[in-house]
Amino acid sequence: MNQGWVSDSLLASGSSDPPLGVSEFIQSDVGSYRRATEPLYQDLYLPLWQTVPIAGNQEMINSDGFGYSVSPEVFDTIVDSSDSVLFLPAQTDVPAAPNVVVATPVFEPDTSESSPLTIKGVLIAYLPWKSFFFASLTPPGTPPMTLVIANSCHEPLSFKVEGNAAVFLGEGDHHDDDFDAEEVSFRLNDFEDVIGCETEFIVYPSRQSFGGESARQLPWICASCAAGLFLATATAFYVHHSSFRRRQEELIEATSVSNGLVYSLFPEAVRSRMIDNPNAVISDTKTERIPSKIETRNSKPIADLFPHASVCFMDIAGFTAWSSSREPTQVFTLLESIYSSLDKIARRTKVFKVETVGDSYVATTGLPDKMQDHAGE
């Protein structure tokens, strides 16, 4: 694995942290640098391939992500739904809580429309609630609200929301019990919940905000703003996913065109060897580029010796004079008719057509498939 990106990322970010060594194997735990001798979940590994930002996170690289307690449930939910998942990590998994984690699947490109997409990896984003989701959550002058993020797998989180500030009140439900009847709850339908660990958002008024009938609408306002911010986040993930899929489809289409050209230009024996050895060099006589180190070390030209073969060059007598007095469509029709007939005969008699140049038709026998009676054929 090329690990130079660690030093490059530290340099680009202006970090003063010294570059740390990154293990070349999957670690059994974060920062342990102990080789994982067996998978932690089923027969799967979930190595943390790269992290952003890199500063301070080098020791996490290549550690098995299934070492986190919630990872199996998150992975199973992604596999079952093939969609993005939102979940709240426990304090034991992410000490720098409160964070929210969004995980979205990365699919392997597949040209078959009928077969299901194959998940090859997971893109995980750790987003701090305070600095990301609660910026300008409520309009200026809005009285304070209490937001409780409840989760069935661990303690809820409580925030005091006022204008563009969100203060973390700590783990647990810290709303005023006198306003239980005024609660407004909602879920985020744009994300899948981890199975068995569903997340619910509950908004309560505070003593400062409960001052008249109009204040009863404030939880709805807060809930709507929060839902809008989450919807924007979901849209960003969807746009990224669509762009990735579109680039993969364009790459597959370009590959199909290239394969079609190879199929039409080279015989079957050469095509199969080109596919088996992508670094093979067909011809370097017209290439001015400098071969890469891989090509210089491993590439071998596709060239075979055929001591006995017959080559036939055919020209149409009087073609130059005839074509000079004809329309281009007439010339094309004549050549297409003649060459199509010759191609059918060549395929039937196992004659290999090399190329056509103007009115010249070049064919051979005895190569690329050896033949005893090549001249007779």
N, C-alpha and C positions, 0 to 999 in steps of 0.2 A: 504494500500500500504506500502510495506517495504521501509522505507526511510533511512535505515542505510547506503546505498551506498554513500550518500552525504558526510558524515564524512569520510568514507573509501577513497573516491576519493581525498578529500582534504589532507588526511594524505599521500596517495601514491604520490601525486604531490609535496609534500613538501611545500604546501601553508601555510602561516601564518594567512590567513583570518579565523576569527572565524566562526564555522558552523552556518548557519542561518536556521531558521525553514522553512520547505517546506509545503505549504498548502496541505491539504488532499482533496481539492475539486478543480474543474476547475475554474481558475480565469477569470474574465471578461476582464482584461487587464494586461500587464506585470507589476509586482511589486505592483499591487493594493491590493492584498489579499482580494478582494471582490468576493464573490461567483457569478458565471455566472448564472443568473436566467433563461436565454433563449439563444438558439444558435444565434450566430451573422450572420451565413450564412445558409440559408435553414433550415434543421433540423439536421445539423451536428455540431459536436465539433471537434476541432483539437488541443488537449492539447499538449504542449511541454513536453514530458515525461521525457527525460533526455537531458543534454547538455554536450559537451566536447569541451574545458576543463571546469571543474566544477568551478574553482576559479573565483569568481566575477559574476557568472551566476545563483546563487541559486534562486534569485527572479524571474527568468523567468520560472522556473519549474512549470508545470501544468497550465500555462496561455494559454488562447485560441489563437492558431495561426492565426485564422481568424481575429484577431484584426489588423493585418498588412493589408494595403490597397491592396497589390498585391496578397494576399493569395488566394482569390476566383478564380482569373484568372489562377493562377498556378495550383490549385487543379483541375479545370475543364480541363486544358490542359493535365494533367497526366491521368485523368480518360478517356478522349477521345483517347489518344494515347497509354496508358499503357507503356510509355517509359520515360526516363530521360529528365528533362527540365532544360534549362539554362536561367537565367534572371538576369537583373541588378536591384538591389533594389534602391528605391529613397532615397535621403538623409534623408527624414523624417522618413523612416522605419529603416534605419541603419545609425546612425550618424557617424560611423567610416568608412564611404566610403573613397576611392573606393573599393568596394568588388564585387565579382561575386558570385551568389548563384546557386548551382546545387542541384536539388531535384530529387530523384529517388523513384519509388513506391515499397512498400513491400507487397507481395501477400500472401494470405492465401493458405496453401497447399490444393490441390484438387486432389482426385484420379480419377476423371472423366476427360477423355481427350476431350470430346465434349463440356463440359460447359466452359464458359469464366472464367478466373482467377478473384478472388475477391480481391480488394485492401483494406488492413487492416490498412495501415499507410504510412507515407512518411519519408524517410531519407533525411535530409537537411544538406548541407555543405556550410558554409560561407568561401569563399577563397579570401584572399587579392590579388588583381592583382599584386601589386608591388613585393611582396616577393615570390609569388608562380609561376606565369606564365611567368615572365620576367627574371628569372635567366638564364644567358647565352643565351639570345634570339638570338643575332647576333654574328658572329665570331669576335675575337679581331681585332681591327683596322678598323672595319666598321664605316663609318661616321654616325653621328646622324640621326635618323629618327623621324618623328612625327606620332604617332598612335592615331587615333580617334575612339573611340567605340561609335557608334551611336545607339540610341534606340528611337523608335517612341513614347514612353510614357513619357519620361522626358529628361532632358538636357544630351547631350553627354559628354563623359569623354575624356580628352586628356593626352597623355603621350609622353615624350621625351625618346626614346630608343637609348642607345649607349652601345654596348658590353653587359656586364652582369649587367648593371644598367638601371633602369627605373625610371624616375622622373615624378611624377604626376604634370601636369601643371594646373589642376583645371577643374571645370565643363565648358562645352562649347567646341566649335571647335576652337583650337588654332593653326591650321596649317597655313603656309604661303600661301596666296592666289595666289602668283605668280606661284605656282606649282600645280594648280588645274588640269592641263592636265596630270600630271604625277601620279595621284592617282591610287592605286590598292585596290580594295575592294573584300571582300569575306565573306561568312557566314560559320558557323560550322554545317555541316550536321549531325554530330554524336549526336546532341542534338535537342530536340524540342524547338521551341520558344513559349513563352507565347502568346496566341492568341491576336492579336492586338498590341503586344509590341515586334516586331521582332528586333533582334540585328544584326548590321552590323559592320564589322571591315574595316577601311580605313587607308591605309599607304601612307604617303607623304614623299618625300625627304626634307631635310633642306638646308639652305644656305651652310653649311659646306660639305654636301654630294653631292651637285649638281656640280660636277667638271669634266665633260667629259661624253662621251657616255656610258661608262661602269657603271656609277653611276645610270643609268636608270634601271638597273637590281636589285638594292638594295631593292626596295619595294617588289619585288617578293621573294627575299631571306628572308626578314623579315616575309612576309606573310607565306611562306612555313615553316619556323621555328615555327611560332605561331601555324599554323595548326598541325604540328607534336606534339607539346606539348599538344594541346587540344586532339589530337587523343590518346596520351598516357593516359591522364586523363579518357577519355571515355573507354579505354580498362580496366583500373583499376576498374571502376565502373561495367563494364560487367563481369569481372572475379569474383568480389565480389558477384554480383547477381547470377551468375551461381553456385558458390560454395554454396550459401545459398539454392538455389533450389535443388541441389544435396543432401545436408544434409536432407532436408525435404523429398525427395523421399526415401532415405534410412530409415528414421524414419517411413514413411508410410508402407514400405515393411516389416520392422521388426514388426510393429503393426499387419499387416495382418497375418503374420506367427503365432504370439502369439494368435490372435483370432481364427485361425484354430486349434491350439492345445487345446484351451479352449473348442471349439465346439466339438472336438473329445473325450475329457476326461470327460465332465460333461453333465448331462441331461439338457434339455431346461429350466426347472424351476430354476435350480441352475445358469445356464448361465445368464438368465435375471436378477437375483438378484445380480450377480457379476458385471454386467454392470451398474445397478442402483446404487450400492454401491461399488465403486472401493476399498474402505478401508476395505472391509469385509475380515475376516481371515478364510481361508479354514481349515488349520491345522498348528499349531505351534509346533507339537511334534518333528519335525526334523529340526527346525529352531533355530540357535544359535544367530541370530542377536538380537540387543536390539530394541524393537518397538519404533517408533518415538512418539512424544507427540501427534500428530494427531491421530495415531492409538490407543494409550492408552486411549484417551479420547472418540473417536467416534466409533471405530471398534467393531463389533459384529460378532461372528462366524456364519457361515451358517450351522445350525444344526436343524433338525426337528425330532420329535418323531413319530415313526410308531409302534404302539403296536401290529399290526397284519401284518405279512409278511411271505413269504416263500423264502428260499434260497436253491439253487441247486448247488452242487459241483459234477462235472463229470470228471472222469479220463479215459484214454484209457487203458484197461487191456492189460498187456504185452508190453506196449510201450517202457519201458526201454530196455528190451532184444531185441526187434525188431529194435529200433533205433541204438543200439550199433553196428549192423552189416550192416548199410545202409550209403549211402553217404548223406552229409548234404542237397543236393538238393532234394533227395528223402524224407527226413524227413520234409523239408519245404513244399514240394508239398502235402504231406499227411495232415499236420496240416492246411495248407491254404484251401484245399478242404473241410475238415470237418468243420472248423470254419466259412467259408463263407456260407455253407449250414445252420449251426446253427444260424448265424446272420440273414439270411433271414426269418427263422422260428420265431425267437425272435421278429423281427420287425412286422411280420404279426399277432402274437398272443399277442403283447403288453407286452412281457417279456423284462425286462431291463438287458442287458449284463453288468456285473460289470467289469470283466477283464479276461485275459487268462494268465496262467503261465505255460510255457512248454506244457504238454498235459492236463493241468487242465483248465476247462471252468467253470466260476462262473457266475451264473445268478440269478435274483430275480424277484418276483412279489409282488405287494402291496406297492412298493416304486420304484421311487420317486412319483408315482401317486397311491393314495390309491385305493384298489380294494377289493370288498366283497369276491369273490370266488377266492382268490389268490392261494390257494393250488390246486384247480381244474385246473386253468390255467397252 
